[in-house]
């Protein structure tokens, strides 16, 4: 049943030779890897206005120069990550750049921040999309968490089906969102140019603003910079592109930068001319759409598609998280399971881990993850800063052709990114202080995992001139519970291995039963030595392990090994297991971690 359901939902397995068919062209890659960045125009401009409204509507004209500053940062990031794409064509983005140029700890900090950020991307995006749905249908508000979980499951299934299939489905809403927002911007600008928008709605650019401070401007700039989350995703996902992957990735990044700049600028411009002020009950995009088209069909189309894109923004996390996890796993900083491709050639373990972590966040915060947005943004600007600082070190060290221009680009980007990051920490400390705890903790966990893998590798590696200690012989111990076909099967297997000695071990809870079993055994298997152990406290494990200790001590004197062969019957149906004591499993669980003891299960399958 499970296999049938899996095939219906996920599809038939793909051959390894079909991996090339699962690569993305630029059109699909732009949709699937840019959804997070493009969707942020729905809330980025609003974040600027929320800060400016604290000193009055007269300050709204400042959103124009602030937006210009954000566009400068966007340009610096796009140019910087374009250089990262060509310098590190195998993906990894900020993690690889930081690790190779700033050191392992910096790389792990960037990698850990991005992993957490992608989890937050899914949780925040899905929760925001769910809010948009339940706002349209208030009766569903009580079911916010179940709806959000259902949406995570749907997007997870789409990604498990393969990256090209998910891209084919998810590309339409993304491009539809870009189209309707462009239509809204063009229609709004037409109304402005034709004089249909009153100039009294907004303060003139340059109007003096009382209470204005540099700190407030920087805070508004940092808040608006949340629109740049997701810009780094393409540099992490280069292996998902069709060849030539770096070229296609860089063109996709440029296209994303242009689209993001146009949409962001258009919304900021319209919000200024319309004199839009943030409201608790209505978003800035909703107000702009309402003024431009009225509360008609087009308004509801824009709102519906905006809600959809906020949900689909989560897909950027599904595209970038598994590939970043692969890079960390290859370097032995997280579990190797993240490098395994699933039936549909995607990194399904990374996809499933992301889904489970996101669902847990949604449940813990009851689908209300608004206060995670500052943490979400600071989690992006830490890798931004580290990546660009790493590129600075790379250009200074290698000095390739045109390195001074590249150095200047990265220097500007690093300075602005660092400034934004610090502003987030200073102005939103109550929301972002957990980052100061969990990010170092993640780096510590990464190093512990790496230490484990290094220790395992050292112990598995065969060293030259290492002394070889051959085993002189083998003693077989067979725990028996009765005279049955299961025991007979195990004894026959033991005899086929030709050990030096086979010892059957029986644990009795009653002296009379012990005597009777010895008599029956001597008649049934007179050539196999039987040792009976009396357990007055009805424990099988304790007397058995004590006897094994005695045998092992004797065996070591002659360089013999001890093998415990455990008879186990396998029932016809799995639910039948619940009707039996499973003593063999208990014995194996207790013996498996004993040093120098070999534990083997000999199964006997029931036919009915």
N, C-alpha and C positions, 0 to 999 in steps of 0.2 A: 504493500500500500504506500509506504514511504517513497519507494523508488518511482512509483507511478506519479504521485503528487509532484515529486522533484522534477521529473521529466516534463510534466505539463507546465510547471511554473518556470523552470530554468531552461529547458530544451535539451536536445540530444548532445552528448559530449562531442567536442571538436578534436580533430587530430592535431598533434603538435605541428605538423607541416602547414596547418591552416593559420598559423600565428600571423603571417603577413596580411591575411584578410581581415584581421582584427585591429589593424592600424587605422588612424583617423586621417581624413583629408582636412584641409584648412577650414572648409565650411563647417564641418561637423565639430572640429576641435574648437573653433571659435565659440560655438554654442555651448558645448559641454564644459569647457574650461573657463568661460567668461561669465557664466550665469551669476556667480557670486559678486563679481566686480560690477557688472551692469545693473544688477538688482539694487545695488547700494545707492543708486541715484534716487531711489524711492524714499530714502531716509537721510542721506548725507546732507543735502541742502537744508533739510528741516533741523538738523543738529546745529547748524550755524545760527539759524534764526532763533532757536531756543535759548542760546547764550546771549544774543544781541537784544532780545526782548526784555532782558533784565534791566536795561537802561533806557528802554522806550523805543517806540516805533520809528523815531527819527534816526535811529542807528542802523535801520535795515539796509540803507545804501552801502554800508560797509561790507555787506555780503558779496558785493561785486569785487573789490580788491582782495578780499579773503579767498574768494573762489579763484581769482587769478593766481594767488600764491599756491593754492592746492593744485592748479594746473601745472605750475612750475615743478612742484614735487612729483606729480604724475609723469611729466616729461623726463625728469631725472631718473625715476624708477624704471620707466619703460626702456630708456637708453641703457641704464645699468644692467637690467635683467637681459637685455638683448646681448650685451657683452658676456654675461654669465652663460647664456645659451651656447654661444660659440666656444667659450673657454672650457665649458663642462658639458659636452653634448650627450652624456649618458644620464643626465638628470640629477636630481638631488638638490638643486637650487642653493638656498642659503646654507643648508647643512654642509654640503660638500665644499662650498667656497670658504666658509668659516673654518671648517676642520683643517683644510689644506693650508690656509694662509694665517690663521690666528691661533691655531692649536686645537687639540681634541676637545677640551672643555668648552670652548666657544662654539665649536661645531655641534656638540651635544646640546648646548643651551638653545641654539637656533633650531635644531631638529626637534627637541622636546617641545619648544614653544609652538612650532608649526603643527606638530601632531595634536596637541591640545587645541590649537586654534581650529583645526579642521573638524574636530569633534564639536567644538562650540559653533562652528559654521552650520553644521547639520541641525543641532538643537535649536539655535536661535532662528535660523531660516524657517524651519518647519513650524516652530511656535508662532513666528510672525505671520506666516501664511495661514495658520489655523485661526489666529485672531481675526484676520481679514475675512475668513469664511464665516466664523461665528458672529462677527459684527453684522454681516449681511443677513444672517439667520440667527437672531438672538436666542431662539429656543434651543439651539445646539450648544450654547455657551457652557452648560454644565458638563458637556462631553468633550471639552477641550483636549484633555490628556489622551483619551482613547482615539480621538481623531488624529492627533499628532503622531501617536504610535503607529496608527494604520498607514499614514502617509510615509513614515520612515520605512515601514515594511514594503510598501509598494515601490519606492525608489530603490530599496535594497535589491528586490527581486529583479527590477529592470537592469541594475548594474551587474548582478550575477549572471544574467543572460548574455553578457558580453558588451564590451565598450562600444562597438559599432552599432549594435542593436539599440542600446540605450540612447546613444547619440542621435540615431535616426528618429526616435520617438520624441526626445526632449528638445531637438533643434527647433521644431515648429513654434512652441510657445515662446522660446527665447527671441527668435527673429520677429515674431508677432508683437512681442513687447517693444522691441526696438522700433518697429514700424509705427505702432499706435502712439508712442511717446514722441516720435519725430513729427507725426501728423499734428499732435497737440501743440508742439513747439512752433511749427510753421503757422498753424492757424492762429495761435496767440500772437506771434510776431506780426502777422498780417493785420490783426485788429489794432495792435499798437501803432504800426506804420500808417494805418488809415485813419487814425485819430479816434477810434471807437473806445479807447481806454483813457479815462480822465487822468490828466497829469496831477490832479489833486490827491490821487490815491497813494502817492509815494513822495518822500522827501527827495529833494534834488541831491545829486552826487556832490559831496563836499560840504553839505550842511553841517554846521558845528553840532557836536553831540556832548551834552553834559554828562559827566560821570565816566567818560571814556578813559580807559587805561591800557597800557601795553599788555598787562597781564590778561585782561579780558579779551583783547584781540587775539592773543596767542591761544587762549582757551577756546575761542570760537574756531580758530584755524585748526586746532587739534581735533575738535569735535567733528568738523566737516571732513577731516582727513579719514574718518571712518569709511568714507565712500571708496577708499583705495584698497580696502581688504579684498583679497583674491587676486591682486595683480601678479603675485609671485607664483601662482599655481602653474602657469605654463612652463616655467623653468624647471619645475619638479617633474613634469609629465612629458618630457621630450621623447622618451622611449615609446609613447603611445602614438607618435606621428608617423605618417608614411615617409619613406625616404625621398629626398634628403631631409632627415628629421630636423636638424638644426635650422636649416633654411626655412622650412615650413613653420617651425615653431616661432621663429623671429618675425615672420610675416603675420602670423596670427596674433602675436603680442602687439605688434604695431597697429593692426586693425582694431584690436580691443581698446588700445589706448586712445585711438581717434574716436571711436564710438562713445567711450566713457566720457571723454572730454566734451564732445558735442552735446550729449544728453545732460550731463551735469551742468554745463554752462547755460543751456537752454532753460532748464528748470529754475536755476538761480535767477536768471534774467527775468523770466516771467513772474516769479514770486516777487521780485523787486517792483516791477512795473504795475502789477496787480495790487500791490500793497498787502500781500498775504501775511497774516500773523498766525503762528502755530496755535492749534487748538487741541485740547485733550481728546475731544470726540471726533476729530476729523484731521486727516493727514494733509500736508501741504500739497501733495500731488492731487489728492481728491479735490481740494479747493480750487486749484488751477484748472482742472478738468471741468469743474462745475461752472467757473466763470467763463471758460472758453466755449463750451458746448451746451451749457445748461444741464439740467438733470434729465437728459434724454438717453437715447440708446447708446450714443458714443461714450457718455459718461460711465455707464455701467459696463461697457466693453473694456474701457481703460481700467476701471477698478477690478474687474474680474481677472484680466490678464496680469495686472500688477500683483494681485494675490497669488496667482499661479507662478509668476517669476520668483516671488519671495520663497515659495516652497521649493522650486527647482534650483534655487541658489545653493541648496544643500548638495546638489550633484557635483559642484566643484570639489567639495570635500571627498566625495566618493571617487573622483578621478585622481586627485593628488595624494590623498592619505596613503593608499596602498603602495604607490611608487616610492614615496618617501620612506615608508616602512621597509620596503625592499632594500633600499640603500643602507638603512640602519642595521637591518638583519644581516646583510652581506658583510658588514664591518663588525658583526658579532656584538651589537649593542642591544638588540631585542631578539625575541625568539625566532629561530630559523624557520618556523612554520609560515612566517610572512613572505618567504621567498617562493612558496609552492603555488603553482598555477592550478586553478580549479578545472572542472569539466569544460567550461566555456573559455578557457585560456586567460581568464582574469585572475587577479590575485584575490581569490575569494575569502581567504582567512582575514586579510586586511579589511575587506568590505564588511564582513560579518562582525569583526571586532568594532569597527566604526559604528555600525548600526546599534549594537548592544550598548556601547558606551553612550551614544546619543540618547537612546531610549531611557537609560538610567538617569541621565541629566534631566530629561523632560519630566520623568516621574518625580524625581527629588524636588525640582523647582515647580512642579505642578503646571508645567507649560507656560509659566510666566518668567521668561528668561531675560526680561528687559535689562535688569541690573547686571547681566553678564556681558552686555555689549561693550562697556569700557574695557573689561578684561579681555574680551574678544579682539578689540582693536589694539590694545597694548601687546597682545600676543603676536600680532602681525608686525608691529613696528620694532620689536626686538630683533627678529630675523632680518627685517629691512636694514636696520643699522649695522648689524654684524656682517651681512652679505656685502654691503657697500664698503665697509671698513676692510673686509677681506680682499676685495678687488683693489683697493688702494695699495695694500701691501704687495699684491701680485704685480701691479704695474711698476711699483718702485723697485721691486726685486728683479723683474725680468726685463723691463724697459724695451718692449717691442716697438715696432714702427708706429708712430702717432700716439705714443703712450701718454704724452702730456695732456692731450685733449681728453683721452679716456680717464686719466687721473682727475682732471677738473670735473668731469661729469660725476664721477663717483664721490668726489670730495663734497660737491654741492648736495648730492643725494644723501650722503652720510650725515652731513651737518643738519639738514632739515629733518631727516628721520629721527636722529638723536634728540633734536629739539622737541619734536612732536611727542616722542616717547616720554621725555622728562616732564612735559606739560601734563600728559595723562597721569603720570605718577603723582605729580604735585597737586593738581586740581581735582583728581578723582581717586585720591588715595583710599577712602573708605570702600570703594568698589574694587580696586585693583591690588590691594595689599596681599591677597592670597597668592599672587604671582611670585612674590618675594619668598614664599615658602615652598609652593609646589614645584616651581621650575628647578631650584637647586636639588630638591628631592628627586625629581625625574632624572637629572644628570647623575646623581648618586646611584640610582637604580640601574641606569645604563652601564655605569662603570662596574657595578657588582655583577651584572649579567656578562659583561665582557671578561671579567676576571674568571668567572665560572667556565666560559668557553675556552679561554686560554689554558686553564688547568686541565680541562677535559682533553684538549688537543695534545698537550704535553704528555698526558698519561696514555693516550692512544698511539702516539707516534713511536715507531720502532727506532731506537737509537743505535748507531754503530757500536760494535764491541760490547753490546749489552749481553750479560751472561744469560744463557738459556738453561732453564731448570726443567728438564723433562720429567713427566709424571711416570713413576715406576708401575703403578697399578691403580685399580679402582675398586672401591667397596660400595655395593648397592644396598641401600636401606629401603625397604618397601613397607610403609605403614598399611596395615590391613585391618578391616573392620569385620570380616567374616570370610567364609569360604564361598566365593561367588565367581561368576564368569568375569566380573570386572577385575578381581584380584588375579585370576588365572591369566587373563590377557596381559596384565602388567608383569607377572612372573615370567611368562613366555618371552616377552620383550627383553627383560633383564638377562635371561639366559642367552638370547641371541647376541648380546653384546660381549659375551664371554668375560665377565669380570672375575677377579680373583675370589670374590666372596659375595654371596647374596644373603642378606639377613632380613627376614620378615619381622616386623615389630607390631605387637598387638597390645593395646592398652585396655586392661580390664577394670571394671568398677566393682566386681564381686569375685571373691576367692574361688567360689565353686564354679562360676562361669569361666574363670581363667583356667582351671584344671580341665574342664570339659573341652575347651577350645584347643588346648595342647594335645589332647588325645585325638581329636578329629583331624588336627593338622598333621600329626605324625602318620596317620593312615593315608591322608590325601597327598601330602608333599614331603615324604620322608627325607628327600635329598636337599631340601631347603631349610636352613637353620631358622628356627623360630625363637624370638625373645619376647617373653610376656612381661609387661610392666603393670603393677597394681597401682591404681590411682584412688586413694581413699577420699579425695575431694572432687571426684568425677571430672577431672580436667584431662584432656587429651594432650594439650600443648606442653604443659609443664614437664611431665615425665618423659615425653618424646624428645624435647630439646635437651634435657639432662643426659639422656642416653646418647644423643648425637654428639654432645660435647665429649663424652668418654671415647666414642669411636674415633672422632676427629683427632684427639690427642694421641691415640695409639697410631692412627694412620700417618700422622706427620713424622713420626719417628722413622718410617720406612719410605717417606716421600710418596705416600699414596693419597689419592683424592677420594672424598666421600660424595656419593650422589644419592639423593633422595628421590625415588621414583614414586610419584603420588598417583594411585589409581583414581580415576574420575569417570563417572558415567554421564553421558550427554543425553538428555531427554529428547523425545521426538518433537515436542512443542516447547517453546521457551517458557510459557507460563507454568509449565509443570515444575520448573525449578523452585518455585515458591513452596512446593509441597515437600521438599526435602531439606535436610539440615545443612547441606553444603560444607561438610567437614573438610573435604579436600581443599576447598578454597581458603578456609580458615588456616589450615596447616601451611599452605603455600604462602599466604600473606605473612605469616610469622617467620618463615624460613628464608624468604627471598632476599632479605637484606643482610643475611649472615655472610661474613667474609669467608672465602675459600670453600663454600658449600655449593654444590651444583644441585639445583632443584628442577625436576622435569615432571611434567604432567603426561600421563599415558591415558588418552581418552578411550572410552568404550561406548559406542553409539547404540542406543536402543532403536529397535525397528518399529515399535508400536507403542 
